[in-house]
């Protein structure tokens, strides 16, 4: 019984910590660009996102904590 409980807890922890969906759901992730549509309406590529949010690029907006990650619009353009 203890082994099964341990496996269930381990599986739950791995699922919870993998991917970025859980952080968005729990509010740890950045706000959606839908919150500021007038500023982001011209953003159609990740390079445009990182042009404003890259911490090494004198960001105009809040810096991203993951500038090397691609998929800005995939995660933030819900």
C-alpha distance (Angstrom), angle and dihedral (degrees) to the residues before:
residue distance angle dihedral
X1 . . .
X2 3.82 . .
X3 3.79 91.0 .
X4 3.80 92.2 53.4
X5 3.81 91.8 47.4
X6 3.80 90.3 49.7
X7 3.82 91.2 50.2
X8 3.79 91.5 48.9
X9 3.81 92.2 50.0
X10 3.81 91.9 46.4
X11 3.81 92.0 49.5
X12 3.81 91.6 47.7
X13 3.81 91.3 49.9
X14 3.81 92.8 50.0
X15 3.80 92.4 48.2
X16 3.80 91.8 46.6
X17 3.80 94.3 50.0
X18 3.80 98.3 42.9
X19 3.77 123.7 89.7
X20 3.78 128.1 5.4
X21 3.79 97.2 -93.9
X22 3.79 93.9 89.8
X23 3.80 92.7 51.7
X24 3.78 92.1 51.3
X25 3.77 90.3 47.5
X26 3.79 92.9 49.9
X27 3.80 92.7 45.7
X28 3.80 96.5 -111.2
X29 3.78 93.1 115.4
X30 3.80 125.7 80.1
X31 3.75 120.2 -82.3
X32 3.76 118.3 -88.0
X33 3.78 118.1 -98.9
X34 3.80 85.2 -124.4
X35 3.82 85.9 76.5
X36 3.82 89.5 67.7
X37 3.82 105.0 28.2
X38 3.81 96.8 160.5
X39 3.81 92.2 58.7
X40 3.81 96.0 43.2
X41 3.81 103.2 38.3
X42 3.81 92.3 103.8
X43 3.83 94.9 48.7
X44 3.79 108.6 109.0
X45 3.82 102.4 148.1
X46 3.78 139.5 45.0
X47 3.81 91.2 -117.9
X48 3.80 89.6 61.3
X49 3.80 90.0 50.6
X50 3.79 92.5 49.8
X51 3.80 90.8 46.3
X52 3.80 88.3 68.8
X53 3.80 100.7 27.4
X54 3.82 104.5 38.2
X55 3.82 108.9 114.1
X56 3.83 91.2 -147.0
X57 3.79 92.2 52.2
X58 3.82 100.8 63.6
X59 3.79 90.8 -101.7
X60 3.77 121.0 -133.8
X61 3.79 89.6 -158.1
X62 3.79 133.7 35.7
X63 3.82 109.3 -53.6
X64 3.77 118.5 -108.2
X65 3.81 117.0 -119.1
X66 3.82 89.6 -142.6
X67 3.84 109.6 44.3
X68 3.81 93.9 162.3
X69 3.79 93.7 54.5
X70 3.79 117.5 98.3
X71 3.76 120.9 -152.3
X72 3.80 101.6 73.0
X73 3.79 94.2 146.5
X74 3.79 92.4 40.5
X75 3.82 91.4 59.8
X76 3.79 102.1 30.1
X77 3.78 105.7 33.6
X78 3.77 98.8 74.7
